[in-house]
Amino acid sequence: MNILVSAAAVLLFVVGLALSVGLHELGHLIPGKLFNVKVTQYFIGFGRTLWSRRRGETEYGVKAIPLGGYVKLVGMLPPAADEEPGKVRASRTGMFQQLVSDARSAEYEDVGPHDHGRLFYQLPWWKRVIVWGAGVTINVVLAFLLFAAVFMGYGALTPTTTVSSVSECVQVVSAQQKPGPCTASDPVTPAREAGLRPGDRILRFNGQEIGAYAQLQRLIRANGDDAFTLTVERAGRELTLHAHSVVNQLPALGDARGSDKTVEAGFLGITPTLEVQRKSAGYVVTTMVDGTKEVLETIGKLPVKVYHVGRAALGLEERADDSPMSVVGAGRIVGEVGASDQGTLASKFFFVLSVLAGLNLFLGLINLVPLPPFDGAGVATSLYDALRRGIARVLRRPAPGPVDSAKLLPLSYAMAVVIMVVSVVLVVADVVAPVTL
């Protein structure tokens, strides 16, 4: 049974990934057609064509590898300044010049005399920004909708005011250092000293009503090493417990959560019981904001993180739990959850949706990077074109020609090589040194 659930989870992930890519490309297709740009191809995936059909001037299809997609909007590369549209020179001297020349020739193979005025580069700058940015927008919106389905429709594991376990002794608590066995020199925790037991529900701390665990956590931390009074519910009765909290090194909360930073704060020594609770739309927004910060930080640190992933693949170091993964690694995690004996079918289904939500958020944000072949390069080029034209208008100079994005092709090829190398490193690491739950 678990094998079937695991296979179904992986299949759902693959289908969801293909749909996410398809919707991203649809974000380019729809405004392109609305703006009357000639669109000759819309494909989901890469590699061998599995199915295709032509509707009007556009061929729609699906390819074998659902790890990307593309839309061909004719006229992405403008003609050179000394060339007329549709009359591109056959060759130029120099390797890069030849690459650019060949790309222009391929671009205008589908251009006839009646197509001029329908070429992408001839659009006003703001329409080009819409076409470039619509794919990113769809991924971000899709991430929000998926997170909303997970957190508002199913819920999230939430710490409650019911005690799950009571620590035996006081030890430094951090994300990097896990507590070991207690020793004779370790002091008893305030929670054990006060007589707290698993199953106790904390009602009041120093007389203040407790509505959520986060509130209790803040009160304990602010208490330092002072005395405290706890009112708890145990087996239907209210009990009052007394002890002194202690100051300990604890992981930081708030904006620093998840970082290596620790702070000195009051410590009690309890672990809360976790329950699945449905959340509000505000929680979804907060999750999106926090996720955006984490993704941007990951993108900024990606070269360093990929380097360490490569070392892990070679067996030179342990794979970090927060290291980047390929879709192979994400699919493997999904399969592990599906095969696990823990959780219900519903929890596993919504876990896959949460993975797809995070993936869409990552796809949307990384496509904002202003380097080709990401969509952010097209947005940046269009804005630069608008700036040039605006300056020329202010200075009462003739309007400059379109920005020659073809000159970025060598950078596009270089970035494609980098992306391919990074992908290979991550895939290999996900096979030989995977991140596991």
DASUL-V708569 format. One record per helix or strand of 3 or more residues. SS is the DSSP state (A for helix, B for strand). FROM is the first residue (numbers start at 1). LEN is the number of residues. If there is no record, write none. Layout:
BEGIN
ss	from	len
SS	FROM	LEN
SS	FROM	LEN
END
This chain:
BEGIN
ss	from	len
A	2	33
B	39	17
B	58	16
A	95	16
A	113	3
A	120	3
A	125	29
B	156	11
A	190	5
B	201	5
A	213	10
B	227	8
B	237	8
B	246	6
A	254	3
B	262	6
B	270	8
A	281	20
A	302	12
A	327	13
A	345	22
A	375	20
A	405	28
END
